Amino acid sequence: MSHDVTVNFNGKSFNLRSQPSWTIAQLKHEIARKKNVKTAGIKIIFAGRELPDELTLGNAEMNHSVIHAVQKSGQISVDATYNANDGLTKVKLTQDDEDEDGESEQSGKQSFFFVYCKTCKKLTRGKLRCRCSNCKEGSFVLSQGPNGWDDVLIKGRMQGQCESNTNCQGKTAEFYFKCGEHHGRDEQAPLSMLKSNIRNIPCITCSEISDVILVFPCESKHTICEDCFREYCVTYLSERRFVQTERKGYTIACPGNSDDCRAAFISDPHHFRLLGDEQYERFQTFAAEECVLLAGGVLCPGRGCGQGIFPPQGRRRVTCEHGCGLVFCRNCSRPYHEGECQSSEATAGASASGNTAANRFQVTEANNQRARWNEQSEAHIKKSTKRCPNTKCNVPVEKNAGCNHMTCSRCGFHWCWICRVPWDRKCQRNHWFNH
């Protein structure tokens, strides 16, 4: 079945009718014929890599994507031993229990990136893309693949070479994510705490096994399914039990009962997009209100107002000058009055009754132990450990991230996890995006 491929050739885009069975060599030939140039001078760049001639378009995972073709002088040097069945967008950025093909031996499941797509208005699979941080062109070739989420999310971490014909000469990579379910230029927010449940870990609250889970950053890496996460957040949001933190902002912690769970907060507020537009708007409103209160301000209690006000210290009489105009008491939030404030039994009663809903998320000790993402068997430890190839060292080295470029912490030897040989350009081309 034929389909259109969007090709950016020397800075200008056009659609090219193609077949999934085409190889990159055939694609180069068609581009050269259409643009009346020599095939030998064309490079095809996608997701930070120059693609080898034998790779097929179907295996390159180019759906809803733009590929970059640049014309350079001289022959292209691509290793002929590259496995044409390897995908180009499967780079592991987390400590997942995967084999070298990116799948769990026990479940057969494959891991994916996830984003919240503002266009689709839902959680979707994401596509990791790379471009030059200087000219923003996608014709950028990485000198080394990303080795973790910090490499992707922190600007300026990864280096390479811009191959565009604009004489950019940029050296710094910039990563971004797109939705995998539709074609468009819009970028989407990565949800780095969401993972494919390749280990079949149960949810910490309902104990069900879901395909997609959120993994909290506590020591046990407790997991929660999408439905329970949504209910957990909405319940605590309604009870104003989110907390304002200095580094994470207005957020919520792991519901687990381990000591470190109380400080295992959601680090990126984009994860609260999963609550839906209405609840996410409430989250933003409450977060702004908490900032006002922590800064020493007050919120106007007028119906439908909520204006943030910063009255002088010690002044009890407050006027909402830029909102509804209500004059109220700073201490009890009632209409301004002389004398002492009356206690509010109704408020205390409501606060007490609110704890009932939160009991839904009082995690049992059994669930606390079962929902641990970082539980590792002896077989996994054995599989994830190889000895340093340096004969003078030979110390066991654990692979705890996605990049196959290993550096021995003892002797500093650079070697390839797949080949167990000194790291060279051949390994550099073939194994960055392999698991």
N, C-alpha and C positions, 0 to 999 in steps of 0.2 A: 504494500500500500504506500503510494507516494505521499509526500508532505513537503511543505515549504520550510526551508532553513533560512534564517536571517543571518546574512553574512555582512560583517563590517570590513570592507576592503579599503585599506589606506584611508580610513576616516570617513568613508561614505558607505551607507547601508543599502542592501538590496535583498530581495527574496529569490531563492534558488530552489526550483522543484527537484527533489532528491528522493532516494530510496534508502530505507534503513540498512539494506545490505551493502550500500556503498562503503568503500574504504576511504580513508583520508586521502589516499593517492588519487582515487577517482574524483573526490571532491575538489582537490587541487586542479585536476585536469579541467573540470567544468568551469571553475572560477577563471582559470587561465584562458579558456576558450571564450568565455563571456566578456572578459576584460581585454582580450587580445594581448596577453603577456605570456612570458615563458613560465611553464610549470615549475622548472627547477628553482626559480627565484621566490617561491611562495612558502611561507610558514603559516601553519594553522595553530592558533593559540586559544586555549580554553581553560578556564579555572586555574590560571597561573602556571600552565604547562604547555610546552610545545608537543603537539600530538604526532605520534608515529604514523607512517604511511599505511600499515596493515590494520590499524584499528578501524572497526566499522562504526557507522553513525549510530546504529541501533545500540551498540554497547557503550557508546560515549555518553549516554544519558543527557542528550542535548535538548530534550523536550522543553518548549517554552523558553528557549535560551538564545543568546546571540553569540556566534563564534567570530573570532577575529582573524582575518587573513592579512598578513603583511608581506610586502615584496622587498626582499633583500638580495643583495648580490652574493654569489657563491653558492656552493652546494650545502644542503642541510644535513647535519650529522645527527641521526637518530638511531639508537641502538636497535638492531633487528631482533633481539631476543625479548623485546617487550611483549608481555602477554596481552594479546588483543582482546581478551575477554574481561580484563580488569576495568572496573568503572573508574570514573575520573572525579566523582564528587563524594566518594566515601572516605572521608578522612576522620579518623577517630581522635576526639579531643578530650576524652574522659577515661577514667579507670573502669572501663566496662569489661565484663567477663566474656570476652570474645576470642575466637580463634583468629588465625591470620587472614581468613576470608571475610571477617566482619560479621560472623554469625555465631550464635551460641550452639555448641555441640549438643547440648541437652534439648533445647527448645527448637532449634532450626530457625529462629527469628533473626531478623536483620535490624541493625540500629539505623536511626535516621536523625537528622536535625529537625527541630520543630520551631515554628514561628507563629506569631499571631498576625494573620493577614487582615489589614484594615479594609481591604477591598472585599474579600470573602466574608469578613466579620466572623472569623472562627479560627480555631487551631488547625494549622495545616503543616504538611511536611515542607521543610525549607531547603533551599539550594544555596550552598556557600559559593560565593564568587569573589574574584580578586581583580584589582585594578591598580593603576599607578596613582599614588597619593598626590602627585604633582599635576598631571594633565587629566586625570580621571579616566583615561582610556583603559579598556580591558586587555589590550595587547601587552601584558606585563608577564614576564616569566620569573617565577620565584627561584632564588638560589637555594632555598631549603624549605620544606613543607612545614606548616604549623604543627606545633608539638603540644598544644593545649589551648584552652579557651582564652587565656591571657594573650597568647600570640595573635588570636583573631580579634579580640575585643579592645585591646590596648593599641592605640595608634603608634606607628613608628617602630614596632617590634621586629617586623620581618623585612628582609632585604631581597633585592632582585634587580632586574634590568627592564626598563621600558623599551619595547620594540616598535613603538609607533613611529610613523614617518614625519613627526612634527619636530624632530630634533630635541625632544624633551630631555632625554638622558636621565630620567628619574630613577632613583635607586631604592625607594621605600614603597612597600606594598600597603594597600588598604583593602580590608575585607568588608564584605557586606552580604546580606541575605535577601533572597527573593522567594516568593511563594512558588511552590512546586505544582500548583494546580491551575494556574492561569498565566498567560503571557502578558507582560507589562514591564514598564520601567520603574515602577514604584518599589521601594525597598521596604523590608518588613523587619520588625523587632525580633531578634533571636531570643528564644526562651531556653536558656542554657541549663536550667534545673530540670527540664523535662527530658525523659529518656524513653526509648523503646524498652519494654520490659522483657529483655532477652533472657533473664534469669528466672522468670515466673515468680517474682517476689510478691507476697500478698500485701494489700493495703493495710496500713496501721490501724485504721478505724473499722472498716467493714470486712476485712480479711479476704475480700475477693481478689482474684488475679486479673488485672486489666492489661491491655496491650500498651497503653501509655501511662506513665507514672511520673510524679514529681518526687525528686530525691532531695531531702533536706540536708543542709551542710553540717549536721551534727556528727559526732564520732561514729555512730552506728549507721549513718546514712539512711535514716528511716524513709520509707516510701509511702505515698498516698495517691490514690487514684484521682482522676480529674473530677468526677462527680463529688467525691467526699471533700476534695480540696475546695471546690466551689461552695459547698454547704458549710464547711468549717469557716471559711472566710466571711461569708454572709452573716452567719450567726455571731461571730465575734465582732464584726463590723457594726451590726445592729446594737450590740451591747457595749459598744465603744471600748472594746478590749484589745484593739490594736495598740501598739506602743510606738512612741516617737523616739527614734534612736539617732545618735549623732552621725553615724556613718551610713546607716541603711535607710534613714528616713522613717516614714510612717509605715509600719510593717507588722508582720506576725511571725511567731516562732513555731518550731516543730511541736506538734501535739504530744510527742513522746514523753515518757516519765523519767528519762535519764537526766542526770544533773546538767549535762551540757546542752540538752534540747532547748532549754529556756533561752539560750543565747544563739540558737541556730535559726537566724532570721532569713526570710525571703530577701535576697539581695537586690533584685531588679523589679521595680514596680510594674513593668510590663507584664509580669506574670499575673497580675490582678485583672488584666484584660479578659481573662478566662471567665470572670464573673458576669460578663455581659455589660452592655453600654450603661444601663441604669445603675447597676451596683458599682461599676467603675467610676461613674460620676459622683456617687456618694462617697466612695473612697477618696477621691480627689478633694471633695468638699471637707470631709472630716480631717484630712491631712493638713489642709490650709488652716482649719480652725485650731488644730493642735499646735501649729507653729505660732499662731497669734497668742494662745494661752501660755506657751512656754516662754515667749518673749515678754511676758508681763502684761499683755492686753486682755480685753474682755470681749465677749460676743453679745451683741444686742439680743435680748430675749423676745423682741417683738415678733409677732406671728409672721412667718415668711420672710424675715429679715436676716438675722445672723451676721450683720455687719461687724467687722473687726474694728475695735476701738482701743486706743492707747491713752487713757486718761492719766493725769498727773498722779504720782504716788500719793496715797493717803486721802484722795478725794473719793467720797462715797457716792456723791450725786453725779450720775453720768448721763449725758445727752447724746442720742444717736443723731448727730448733726448731718451726716452724709447718707443716712438711710431713711428709716421710717419716722424719725423725730421723737421717738419714745424717750421719756426721762425715767430712769430706773435706778435701783439701788445696786451698787457694785457688789455688795456682800451676798445678797439673797436673790438678785436678778428679778425682783418684783418691782412694781411701780414705786417710785421714790417715796420714802416715808421718813418721818422723824422718829427717834427712839430706836430701841433694839429690834433686830429682825426676828420674825417668828420662825420656829423650826418647821420643816416640811416633812410630815410623816408619810405623805403620799409618795414623795420622791424616794424615801428610804424603802418603802414597801415595794416599789417598782424595781429598785436595784436588787432587792433580795430575790424577787421572783425571777429576775433575769438569769440567775445562775442555773435554773432548771435546764434551759436549752443548752447551756455550755456543758452540762453533764454528758451530753451525747458524745462529747469528744474526750472524755476521761478514759485514756487508753489503758487497757489491761496489761499486766506484766507479760502474759503470753503473746499478745499482739506486739508488744514492745520488742520481744525477742525474735519473733518471726519476720517482721517487716524490715529487716536489716539488709541493705543493699551491699554492704561491704563484707558480708559473711563469705569467707573463702575456704574451700575444701583443700585438703592436702594435694589432691589431683590438680586443682587449678594453680596452686602455688608452684607445683612441679612444672606445669605447662608454661607458666609465665616467667620462669627463671632459666637462664642459660649462662654458661661460664664464659668469662672474658676470653676471646681467642688469643690474647697475648700470652704466650707460653711462660713468660716470666711472672705472670699474675695469676690467671686461671681462677679468679674469684667469682662466685655466683653473682649474677646481675639480674635484677627483676625489671621487667618491662612494665612500667606503670603509666605509660601514656601512649599516644597514637603513633608517634614518629618512629620509624625503624632505624634511624640514625642514632646509635647508642654511644654513650660516652662512659667508660668505666670510672666510677667514683674513686677507685683506689689508685689506678695507674694513669688515668686520663686517656686511655687508648680509644680511638674512634673506630667503630666497627658496625657492620650491617647485621640487624637482627635476623633477617631472612637467610642471608648467605653465610653469616659468621666468618666474614673476611674483612680486612681493612676497608673502611668506607671510601668509595671512589665515585667518579662521575657516573659510572654505569649503575651503581646502586642508587645514586642520587636521582637519576632519571626514572628508574623503574619502580622504586619502592616508597616514595613519599606518601602517595595516596592509597597504598595497600595497607591492610590491617595486619 
